[in-house]
Amino acid sequence: MVEAHLWKGKPQEKDLTITRIFDAPREIVWAIWTEPEFVRRWWGPEGFTAPVARVDLRVGGKYLYCMRSSDCEDFWSTGVYKEIVPFERIVATDSFADEMGIIVPAAHYGMDGVWPKELLVTVTFEEEKDGKTRFTLVHSGLPPGEQMELAEAGWNESFEKLDRVLEETVTRTGRTLIAALPGKQDALMTRVFDAPRDRVFAAMTDPKLIPKWWAPRRFTIVVEKMEVKTGGSWRFLNRDDQGNEFWFHGAYHQVSPERSVQTFEFEGMPGHVLLGISTLEEIEGGRTKLTSKSVFESVADRDGMMETGMKEGGSESLDRLAELVEKK
């Protein structure tokens, strides 16, 4: 369980500050930063690997990372989480350690300079336009001079590796951003509409408007049932120009302009049910940000859908929805 807790510590006089703009939603950048399987893919400068990354992401929890040089020399670090505000901010101590997580002096790894026992690392995640994230790291307490320069170079090389992980994860199709973390059973789709939230919500919940956008243009949509309420059900038909019919159905678990939850099942492959969670957020300029998360029963189900048209179909459907709601 992730907790929010305010850290009252004061930053050291010597701070290293690095800001990056990552071309990915804040939720994805947060996951890449905090989940061990992804940390192992980017932690450490170029030429280093990360064979160990253990994360207990809670206030008072600890992390233990190992980065390994090309000469197979291991460098361990550990720390305690002091503050966690989900998707916004993390504050943690930072210390050199051995493989057991016991703090050791910097001299253990041949580091010069006067190092405090604990440094402090603060990272913040801020939403930018077009689904990007402004990421800021503040590393406090580093010795000035060469050691700070080496730390800055190391962080920037790590961030270049992190950026490559994001490039493998995020796809942009027009104005729609689709993210699918490797090994995870969910997919995230975001889109900003130049229209107020009530208009977007109406288009997503009005049976008369569904045929105008719900699927790619090559399909004709028939709404057989659409009970937009908690406990209600829906069933749509997609018919292509050759007369082939594809039926889909599901149930509504929650419906509101802020957040809707429903199931989705393709009747041609019964038993493969996904859960769709959509949020509509009012943002500046009278616009609306849609975040749609699809949770599949397995990674194989998610990857199969992504490979057989989910990216293109989802993007085109949202293009059509934009055309509908953005009409002046």
TAURNOR-V705315 format. One record per backbone hydrogen bond with DSSP energy under -0.5 kcal/mol. NH is the residue of the N-H (numbers start at 0). CO is the residue of the C=O. E is the energy in kcal/mol with one decimal. If there is no record, write none. Layout:
[[NH	CO	E] [NH	CO	E]]
//
This chain:
[[14	12	-0.8] [15	138	-2.5] [16	14	-0.6] [17	136	-2.6] [19	134	-3.1] [21	19	-0.6] [21	132	-2.9] [23	21	-2.1] [27	24	-0.5] [28	24	-2.2] [29	25	-2.6] [30	26	-1.8] [31	27	-2.5] [32	28	-1.9] [33	29	-2.1] [34	30	-2.4] [35	33	-0.5] [37	34	-1.7] [38	34	-2.2] [39	35	-2.2] [40	37	-1.5] [41	37	-0.6] [41	38	-1.4] [42	38	-2.6] [47	44	-1.9] [48	67	-2.2] [49	39	-0.7] [51	65	-0.8] [53	63	-2.5] [55	61	-1.7] [56	54	-0.6] [57	55	-1.8] [59	80	-2.9] [60	57	-2.6] [62	78	-1.8] [63	53	-2.1] [64	76	-2.6] [65	51	-2.3] [66	74	-2.5] [67	48	-2.9] [68	72	-2.5] [71	68	-2.0] [73	71	-0.5] [74	66	-2.4] [75	96	-0.7] [76	64	-2.3] [77	94	-2.4] [78	62	-1.3] [80	60	-2.8] [81	90	-2.8] [82	90	-1.8] [84	88	-3.0] [85	83	-0.6] [87	84	-2.7] [88	84	-2.3] [89	122	-2.4] [90	82	-2.6] [91	120	-2.5] [92	79	-2.2] [93	118	-1.9] [94	77	-2.5] [96	75	-2.0] [97	101	-1.7] [100	97	-2.1] [103	95	-1.8] [107	104	-1.7] [108	105	-1.9] [109	106	-2.1] [110	105	-1.8] [114	112	-0.8] [115	140	-0.5] [118	93	-3.0] [119	139	-1.9] [120	91	-3.2] [121	137	-2.5] [122	89	-2.7] [123	135	-2.2] [124	87	-2.5] [125	133	-2.5] [127	131	-2.9] [130	127	-0.7] [131	128	-1.1] [132	21	-2.6] [133	125	-3.3] [134	19	-3.4] [134	132	-0.7] [135	123	-1.9] [136	17	-3.1] [137	121	-2.6] [138	15	-3.2] [139	119	-3.3] [139	137	-0.7] [140	13	-2.8] [141	13	-0.8] [146	143	-0.6] [147	142	-0.6] [148	144	-2.0] [149	145	-2.6] [150	146	-2.2] [151	147	-2.5] [152	148	-2.3] [153	149	-2.5] [154	150	-2.7] [155	151	-2.4] [156	152	-2.2] [157	153	-2.1] [158	154	-2.6] [159	155	-1.7] [160	156	-1.7] [161	157	-2.5] [162	158	-2.5] [163	159	-1.5] [164	160	-1.8] [165	161	-2.0] [166	162	-2.1] [167	163	-1.5] [168	164	-0.7] [168	165	-0.8] [169	165	-2.6] [170	177	-3.2] [172	170	-0.5] [172	175	-2.8] [173	171	-0.5] [175	172	-2.0] [176	189	-2.3] [177	170	-3.2] [178	187	-3.2] [179	168	-2.0] [183	180	-2.1] [186	293	-2.1] [187	178	-3.0] [188	291	-2.5] [189	176	-2.5] [190	289	-2.0] [192	190	-0.5] [192	287	-3.2] [194	192	-2.0] [199	195	-1.7] [200	196	-3.1] [201	197	-2.0] [202	198	-1.9] [203	199	-1.6] [204	200	-0.9] [204	201	-0.7] [205	201	-1.3] [206	204	-0.6] [208	205	-1.6] [209	205	-1.6] [210	206	-0.6] [211	208	-1.7] [212	209	-2.0] [213	209	-2.6] [218	215	-1.9] [219	238	-2.7] [221	236	-2.2] [223	221	-0.9] [223	234	-1.9] [224	234	-1.6] [226	232	-2.8] [227	225	-1.0] [228	226	-2.0] [230	251	-3.1] [231	228	-2.7] [233	249	-2.3] [234	224	-2.5] [235	247	-2.2] [236	221	-2.6] [237	245	-2.9] [238	219	-2.4] [238	236	-0.5] [239	243	-2.0] [242	239	-1.9] [245	237	-2.5] [247	235	-2.6] [248	264	-2.1] [249	233	-2.0] [251	231	-3.0] [252	250	-0.5] [252	260	-3.0] [253	260	-1.8] [259	277	-2.8] [260	253	-2.5] [261	275	-2.3] [262	250	-2.4] [263	273	-2.0] [264	248	-2.0] [265	271	-0.6] [266	246	-2.4] [266	264	-0.6] [268	265	-1.9] [269	266	-0.6] [271	268	-1.4] [272	270	-1.0] [273	263	-2.4] [274	294	-2.6] [275	261	-3.6] [275	273	-0.5] [276	274	-0.5] [276	292	-3.0] [277	259	-2.9] [277	275	-0.5] [278	290	-2.4] [279	257	-1.5] [280	278	-0.5] [280	288	-2.5] [282	286	-2.3] [285	282	-0.6] [286	282	-0.9] [286	283	-0.6] [287	192	-2.3] [288	280	-2.9] [289	190	-3.3] [289	287	-0.6] [290	278	-2.2] [290	288	-0.5] [291	188	-3.4] [292	276	-3.2] [292	290	-0.6] [293	186	-2.7] [293	291	-0.5] [294	274	-3.1] [294	292	-0.5] [295	184	-3.2] [295	293	-0.6] [301	297	-2.0] [302	298	-3.0] [303	299	-2.4] [304	300	-2.2] [305	301	-2.3] [306	302	-2.1] [307	303	-1.1] [308	305	-0.7] [309	304	-2.1] [310	305	-0.6] [312	308	-3.0] [313	309	-2.7] [314	310	-2.2] [315	311	-2.5] [316	312	-2.3] [317	313	-2.0] [318	314	-2.0] [319	315	-2.2] [320	316	-2.2] [321	317	-2.3] [322	318	-2.2] [323	319	-1.7] [324	320	-2.6] [325	321	-2.4] [326	323	-0.6]]
//
